[in-house]
């Protein structure tokens, strides 16, 4: 990793050193991207029950 890109105090944001708010920014960005990916997968693969329902006679449907 390129440490000198984030291991600094300036610029401050609301009194917080750069390193602190930069790390929090990535926490929120990664969380948002993970949630977005999760929603995309849910939309692409709708829920399917784990067990098939029984047929009209009460027998289990063949797999």
Secondary structure, 3 states (H helix, E strand, C coil): CCHHHCCCCCCCECCECHHHHHHHHHHHHHHHHHHHHHHHHHHHCCCCCCCCCECCCCCECCC
